[in-house]
Each structure stands twice: as structure tokens, then as C-alpha cells.
């Protein structure tokens, strides 16, 4: 809370240019200040758990939202196709794998990016109409973002699984987990995700692939309300043990909170601040504030990762997921200096973690004092990736990514610190003239 109060005082000193005459030529520094102000002033709050068809803007009954930039069924890799097959079986519009694949291949299902509908998906997970979603409201700017509830570990659709056990897990999330969380969130009057996230960073989370502290804080806050509103004690016991055994549960919420903050900075004419980065298993793409919803993409480049015992590069799927929304927000790999554990587990050093964070300041428009980093004397996290700085320095953002098995449902086989290709940033900068 001290860090938050400090950030509010600093935000008050920022210059807003929103009231300027449209004909006025505004210096890029002021455009950056406006975009940064919107990101930093954002206050994401979990307000409800609803159904995707009603909660997500422009969602339709024949639509499935996928991670990353736009892609057709034919160009998807097997893992993402598997997740879509699983969603169609879960929805009941197909009864067999073959029927589901035919529906997608014939174009009878609309496949669109989560980002284009104010939503995000980790890994290869997708969003179909009946899935329960968390609704996050960015209160200062009154915009919404959505994400699914995490299904946990194992053979789940997040990893492209579509067999009976994966469908059973989705149904358990819909019929058991979601109603209990919905009642608890309502009883609590919503949850301030921003406050939980800043505490988690102080406790060592990166809030990218590393969210153990944030999950623990979420359970601590929600548990009393769950106990009060859930009359089924056996079900409550199951859910609490599920949350306790799934330390990555908060990841979806962190991504949606970051999405809500960055969407507030969209549409500032002339602004070069990146508002989204994502992968679809075939391409890496970015969106930029001054260019609205346009995507700038390039084929995925190879990565060098650290693999679990028994696995290697030949087992890996190309990268998939909206996870880089966290680095777009200034967290994840951007704050490794203060939370070096993920890099240490990959064989890196604390010195390298500091070097990575220092490099990210060089391609960012400023800092977010809300996320004050203990290892850097409470300096704010580097925030607001500037496409021009990326191109000028020929330095793309570091992203902490999970590596999925190339077989649908194979799960996570490794992790990596990856830098995407420069081409999307060059294309975006060229598009801005």
C-alpha cells in the first residue's frame, strides 16, 4: 500500500495531453507520457465470474477465441488445433474429433484472437462461448478484460488436450469451481488485483510464469468468503485443495489485469508504445497504441530452452500464448533483477538478471512506480515498450516463456528466456511513418 500511495503521488505530476487541439503537433515525449500515465493509473479489479458469451464483447455462439495474432485453421500447429477440438467437444457442437476438425476446416467456426475481444489466454488455451471467464474492470478508465479460469495441471486444453479427461476438467471448472468463485467474489464486493499484484512482486513473483505468491494471496483473501457462501463443505474442500495444489492459478488473472491496463493506452495517435505481444504457434505479433488493433507479425524464430529430464528440442512445440502481455506491462522477464529465481532455475545468474532488467529500461518509455523493485532501491519497473527504441537499439524484449510438448496434451516440457524477431517492430515503426 505504501508503494501504491507513492505511485499515485508521482502519477499526479505527469502531464496529460488529451485536451490538446487535434491539429497541434505533440512531441513524442508527451505522447509517451500520456500512454504511460494511462498504464500506471490503471487499477484492475476482479468484479465477477461470468459466461464468455455474455461477458466478452462481440463474442458469438459460433466463435472460438485463440491466443496470439490472427491465424487460419490450416496454418495452426497441432497443439492449438487440439485445444480448438477440445472446445468444440466441450460445447457439444461436435461429438467426435473428426467432426470437430471438419467444422473448423470448413470455416463453420469463427476463429479470432483473444486480444481483439479484450481477452487473453495462456499457453494453447482457447475461449468458447460456454466457458466461465473472470471479468476484470479497469476502474479509472472503465474498460474490461477477460480470461478463463485455470484448469490446473495435467492433460488439459491449455496444452491442447481434447480427450475425455480434458473435457471432464472443463465441465468441473464450469459447474463446480466457477459458481463457488462467483459467489465469493460477489460477497467480497470484488477484488483489487492491483494491490495483490504489487504485494506479490515485493514477495518475489515476476507475475509472468512465476505467480506463487500472488496465488497464495488470492486464496488468503477469497477463502473466508468461500467458506461463508459455499454450503457444500465437500466441494469447498475440493476447491481449496485444488487451489493449494495449483500455484500457477493466478497467472490468468495477472494476464487479464495487464490486458486491462494496456488497453487503456490504446488509440493514442502517434504513440509508439506496444500494447500487446503474443504468439499463435506460427507467428509472433505485436500491437501498438497509435496503430489501434492492427497486428504486425513475423514467423517465430528458434529458441534455446532448458528442458525437463527426458525432453529436448525435438519434443517442443513452437511458442503459443498471450503470456507476453506481462512483459508488455513491464513485468515478467522485465523484473528479473528483483525476482531472479526463474533465471536461476534456467542456469543463469543474479548478475545476468540485473543486466536483462537494465537492458529493458533502455527500450521502455518510462517506469511504473506502482511496481517498485526492492533489488533496485525501489525503482519502478521498466514500462511501455517503445518500438522506435527497439528498432534503434536492435534489441527486442526478453520474454519468459513456457515450452509445450508438440503432441496435443503433452504439457510443459521446458522453459526459456526468448527474444522475438525484430521484424514486427520494424513494420510497426514503418507503418507510423
N, C-alpha and C positions, 0 to 999 in steps of 0.2 A: 504493500500500500504506500510506503514511503517513496518507492521508485515511481509509482503511478503519480503521486502528488507532484513529484519533481518534474515528471514529464509534462504534466498539464501546465505548469508554470512556464516551461520552455516553449510549449506549443503556442501559448498566448502571445509570444514575442514574434511568431512567424508572420510574414506578410501575405495577405490574400490578394489575388489579382482577379477574382471572379467578377468584381463590379466594374472592371475597366470597359471603356468604349471598345467594341469589337474591331474597329479599324486601327486601334493602337497596336504598334509593333511592340511585343512584350519580350524582354530579354529572356534567354533560355534559363538563366538563374532563377528568375521569378516563376517561370513555368515549373521548374523543378521544385521550388519552394511550395507551390500550390499542391502539386502531386504528393509531395512528402507530407505536407500538412494533413491532407485527407487520409493518408495511410496511418499516420501516427495518432490522429484524433479519433480513429475508428474504435468502437467499443463493441466487439461481437458478443452477443448474448444468446444462449440456447433458450428459445421461447416455447418450443413444442416438438412433439414427435408425431408426424402425420403420414399420410399416404402419398406416394410420389405423384400420382395422377392429379391430386388436388393441390399439392404443396409446391410443385415445380412449375414455373412459368412456361407456357406453351407446350407442356407435356401432353401427349396424346395416347390413346389406348393402344395404338399400333406402333408405338415408338419405344426404342431402347437407347439409352444414353451410354456412351462408352468413353474411356479416358483418352487423352491426347487430342491432337488436331483431327480434322475430318479425314475419314478413310472409308473406302467401299469394302463390302464383304470379301470380294475377290482378292484384295490386297492385304487383308488381315492375316496375321500368323495364326497358328493352330491354337495357341493359348487363349487369345482374345475371342476367336471363333467359339472355343469351348465354353467360355463364360456366357456368350450370347445364346448358345444352345441351351445351357442350363437355365437361363432366364425364361426362354420360351417354354421349356418344360414346366417350370415353376408356375408360369402364368396359365398353363393349361391350354394354350393355343396350339400346341403340338403335343403328341403323345409318344413320339419316338424321336431318336436322334436324327434319323434320316429325314423325317418330316420337318423338323426344326431347321435343318440345313437347307432344305428346299425352299422354305418360306423366306429365309434370309437371302438366298441366292437369287430368288425371283423378284426381290425388291418389295415384297409384301409387308416387310417390316421396315420402318424408318429408322436408320442408324445415324445418330447425330452426337457431336461432342458434348460431354457434360458441361464444359466451360461455356458453351453457347446458351446454356439454360440456367446459369447461376448455380452450378453444382460441381462437385469434384468426386473422383473415385480413386482409391489407392489400388496399386497393382493392376491386375486384369479385371477387377470387379466392374460390373455394369449396373445400371439402374433401370428397372422395368416398372410399369405403372402401379402394380400392387405392392411393391416393396415399401416398407416403412422407412421414412427418412427423418433425420434431425433437421429442424428449421432454425437457422441462426439469423438473428437480426442485428444489423449494424446500426445501433440506435441513433448516433449523431447524424447519420445520412439516410436512415430509414430504408436501407436496401437489405435484401435477404440472400442467403446462400444455403444450400442443402447438401447433405451427404447421407449415405446409408449407414446403418448400424453395423459394426464389425461382426462378422460371423465367427470369429475365433480362428484357431489354428486347425491344421489337418486338411482333408480333401474338401475344399470349399470353392465356391465360384470365384472368389478373389484370385485364385490360382488357376482358373479355367476349368475346374471340375464341373461335371454335369451328370454324374451318376446319381442313383437313388439317395445315397447318404448326403450328397451335397444339397439336393432338393429338400430333404428332411430338415437339414440345418436351416435353410432359408425359411421354411414353414415354422420352425421353432422360434426363430427371430421374430417373425410376423405375429404369431399367435400367443407367444409367451413373454419374450423379452420386451418387445415394443410396448404392449399395454402397461406393463409394470413401470417402465421408464416414463411413459407418457403421464401416468398418474403422479409419479414422484416429481417430475419437472413442474407439472401444474401446481402441486401442493407447495413447492418451493418458490413459486412465482417466477420461475425461470432461473437460469444460472449464468453468472458473469464469467464467461470463458476467458476474457482478457485477464482478469485477476488470477484465475487458476494458472494460466499460461506464464505469467510473469513470475509467479512463485515457483513453478516448475523449472524455469530457466535458472533461477537462483539455486535450485537444488541439483542442477547438473544435467537437465534434459536439453537436447537440441530442438525438440519438438518436430523433428523430421522423422527419421526411423527410430529415434530414441525418445520414448514418452512414458517411461515407467513412473516417474514422479507425478506427472500430470494425471495418469490413470489412478494412482493412489489417492491423489487429492480429490478427484471426481467421485470416487467411491466413498471417501470420507464425508463429502458434502451430501451425496444422494442417499446414503444408507438410512439415516433416520427417517427420511420421507418415504422411502420404500417400505420400511418397517411399519410406518403408520398407515399407508394406503393399500398395501397388499395383504389381503386376508388369508391367502393360501400360503401357509408357512412352508410347506414343502417346495413350492415354486420359488418363494423368496430365497430359501436355502440354495436351490439350484442356481439362481441368478447371481447371488453373491459369490458362490464358489466359481462360477463362470468368469465373473469379472476379476476375481482374485487370481485366477489361473491364466488370465489373458492380459499381460501388462501392456500390450500394444493397443488396447481398446480405444484410447483417447486419440489415436492418430487420425481417424476420420474427422473427429470434431476439430482438431487443430487445423487440418486442411481447409475445412469449411470456414473456420474463423479467419484464416488468412485470405481465403477467396472473398469473403465479405469485405475485408479491409481494402484489398486491391481493387475490387470492383468500384469502390468509392472514388478511386483515382482514374477511372476510365473516362475517355472522351474529352480530355483537356487538349484543345487544338495546339499542335506544336510540341506537346510534351513527348520526350523520348524515353519515359520511364516504362519498363517492362511490367505488364500486369498479369502475365501468365507464362509459364513454361511447362511443357508436358510431352509425353511420348505415347505413341499408339502401337508400338511393336514393329513399326516400319519406318516412321519418321519422327524427328524431334521438331517441335514447333513453338513459336512464341507469339504473344500478342503485346501490343504497345499502346499506351494511353492515347496518344494523339492519332492513332490509326484505328481506334474502335475495336470491332470484332474481327478484323482481318487477321488471318494466320500467315505466318512466314515460316516455311518448313525446309528441311533438308533430310536426306537419308541418315539413319542412325550410324554412328561410327563405332568401331570395335572398342571394347573396354577390357581393362585388366583388373580382375577382381580377386578376392580371397574366397575360396570355396570351402564348403563343408567337407569333411572326410568322405572320400568315395566319389566326389563330383569334380568336374573340371569344365573348361570352356566348351567342350563338345556337348555338354548336357544343358547349356544355358539357352534360354530364350532371349531374343532381342528385348531391350528395355521397354516396359509398359507402365503407364500410370501418370496420374496428375500430381504425384508427390512433390515435384519441383516447385509447386506453388509455395512451399515453405521457404525455399531459397529466394523466390521472388519477393517474399515478405521480409526477408532478412534473417531468417532463422535456418535450421538445418545445418548444412556444412558451413554456412557463413559464420557461425558462432563456435566453431570447433576450438578456438583458443580458450574459451571459457568452459567448454564441455568436450574435452579431448577423448573421452572413453571410446566412442566409435572408431576413431582413427587408431587408437592404441590397439584395439582388437583386430585391426587390419594390418598390424605390424608397423604402424607409424610411430612418431614421437611427439611429445608435447611441443617441441620446437617447431616441427612441421605444422602442427595445428595452429600455432601463432602466425606462422608465415602465410598460411591459407587465409586466415581471417584478415590479416593485414592487406593481402592482395585484393580481397573483396571490397575493402574500403576504397580502393583505387578505381573501381568501376561502379561505385554507388554514388547517388546524388547527395546523400547525407546519412544521418544516423537516426535511430529510433530510441530516444531516451527512456521510453517505457520498458525496453529490454536492456537494462543496464548490466553490463558483463563484469562480474566480480574479478575475473583474471586480468581485466584491462582497466582497473581502477574505476569501475562503473561507467565506462564509456558506452554509449549506446550502440546497438547492433547496426552493422552496415545495411542500409535500406535504400531501395529504389534503384535497381539496376538501370544504368544509362546505356542505351545501345551504341551511342557515339563513343563513349569511353571504352566499351568492349571492343569496338572496331579499331579505334585509335591505338589501343594497347595490344590488340590482338590477343586478348585474354578473356576467354569465356568463363562463365560462373562455374565454380565447383559445385557438384551435386552429389549428395549421399544417396545411393540407390540400392535397392534390393534386387538380386538376380533370381529370376524364376526359372524353374525347370522347363525345358522346351515341350515336354509332354503335358497336355492339359491335366491339371490337378496334381502335378508333381511337387508343388510347393516351392519354398525358398531353398536355393542351393548355394547361395553366397551373397556377398555384399561388395560394394565398390565405391570408390570416390572417382567420379567421372566428369569430364568436361565435354559438353556438347560441341558440335561443329560450329564454326564461325559464320557460315553462310546465312542462316536465318537472320542474324543481327545485321549483316551487311545488306540483305534485301530490305529489311525494315528501314534502315537508315536511308537507303536509296529511295524508297517509297515516300520518305518525308522530304525529299528534295534537298 
